Every structure is written in structure tokens, then in C-alpha cells.
Amino acid sequence: MNPILIDPIVKNALLEDYSWGDVTSENIIPAEAESELEILLKEEGVIAGLPVAERTFKLVDPSIEWISIQADGDYCDKNTVIAKIKGNSRHILIAERVALNFLQRLSGIATLTRRFVGEVHKVNNHTRVLDTRKTTPGLRVFEKYAVKMGGGCNHRFNLSDSVLIKDNHLAILKSQKKSIGEVLKDIRSKIPHTTKIEIEADSLEQVKEILEIGVDAILLDNMKVEELRNAVELIDNRAITEASGGISLENIGQVAACGVDFISVGALTHSAKALDISLDYKEHY
């Protein structure tokens, strides 16, 4: 995790929580007090966000000592100590909530991602699990990082990464009496040659039409399993295949069995439960 990306997000979170000081710690904890605390995982799961948590403490007080016991991407049992912190007591308490918020959120995403990936791997090792842009505003870079720590892959980070023509684009183009073939010819003359083009299809008829035009990838949206299997056979490796829409832990194995290259899952980031992680005091060292 690049500090250039981490610091602005963490600083904003600290400003939100520490705008006018910590009226509790600053009035009851001696200024010179030193403490050692442990970050404890209180339920099993995949760790993600340790560099973010460390940076949170360091931005409050660069002299705070951070000791990582586990690493991002590790699957740990309940009651595992994942890091230790030593330093000024007040400063540790100031950073505590923000650091834990990041760590709990990102670890929850990584853990849920690992579960989805595990269901796919029961079927095959070819299909990859993708995230989406359904992320918490301002936290996308962190949340997509957490997906990778859980064994998933990243879809586009933002609208400038690739051309993805979806149902609303197609509906607007139709209302303007513009054919998708004409639009693709025009857009190819405007974008870099390295930029890929993907089009959404929700029927086999649309898949056939898109194949005639020629694109890099086809997004197979909300198709039933049988229709999805037929679409993959029809495409026959002439384009990258991505399944999306209504994907859950219960049905992702069936979707993967259809042979798609990728499955995008919005739930990885918009529905992940935060992992239970605490900061616990140890006796004075």
C-alpha cells in the first residue's frame, strides 16, 4: 500500500474523529504515560489493512512502535494477536478507533472474498472472482486492495479504466437511433489502443449481435445458468466472458461451472460484515 494513497484517506478519517482533540484521554491520562497494546482478532478470518492501521498510528505519533505479528492475506484463527503497539498512551488512544475501523472493514471484505473464491475453486481454478465499483465513497482503493488480499481480482477502478457499455448506455443509444456498430467504430478512433471494450448482454440474441461487431469482453448479465452456459459455448473464446447479477455464495459455484472467465460480485464490498477486532491493553512494559 502506497503512503501517497493511504495518507489523504487516513488524515480525513482522523480529522473527522479528532477535530478538536480527545477530551477524555487528554484529561485523565498523564501526558508522559506509555503503554503496550495488542490488536486481537476476535473471530476467524482473513486479515487486510494492517499497513493502513499502522499508518493511522504513525500519523498521530511517528514515535509509536508498530510490530506486525501477522500479514495481510493471512487466514487467522479466533483470538490471534495480529499486531502489537507501543508508545504514548494518549496518542495510541487517539488513533485507536480510526485504525480499527479500517482494519475491521477491510478484513471483513477480505474474509467474504475468500469465501466466494473458495466456492469457485470447488468447481474450477480457471474462473476468477471480480469486485465492482459498488464501494464505500472515498475508500475504493482500500476496499479493492482488501479484495485482492482475499484472493479476488479487481475490475476497473474508475470510469476511465476501460469502455464498458451497459444497458442504460444501450437504451440511450437506441433512443438516439444510433447503432452499436457505428458507436464502436467511432469510439475506437478516440481511445488509446490499449483500452479494452466490453459490452453488456442479457440475452443470446444480444450476444450474437455483439460477436458480429467484435469486442474484447462480453458482460453476461442476470442470465439463468442454462442460458449462461449456452452463451459461453456461443462465444467460444472469441471474447472474454464475465457473468454478473444476482451472484451469491449459494449460486456462484453453478455460475463458475458454466465456464465463464470472470464473475463480478458487488456483495464483496457492499455487503461485507466487519470482522471483530479489538485493541487490548497489556500491563506496563
Secondary structure, DSSP 4 states (H G I P E B T S, - for coil): --HHHHHHHHHHHHHHHSTT--TTHHHHS-TT-EEEEEEEE-S-EE---HHHHHHHHHHH-TT-EEEESS-TT-EE-TTEEEEEEEEEHHHHHHHHHHHHHHHHHHHHHHHHHHHHHHHHHTT-SS-EEE--S---TT-HHHHHHHHHHTT-B---SSTTS-EEE-HHHHHHHHHTT--HHHHHHHHHTTS-TT--EEEEESSHHHHHHHHHH--SEEEEES--HHHHHHHHHHHTTSSEEEEESS--TTTHHHHHTTT-SEEE-THHHHSPPPP-EEEEE----
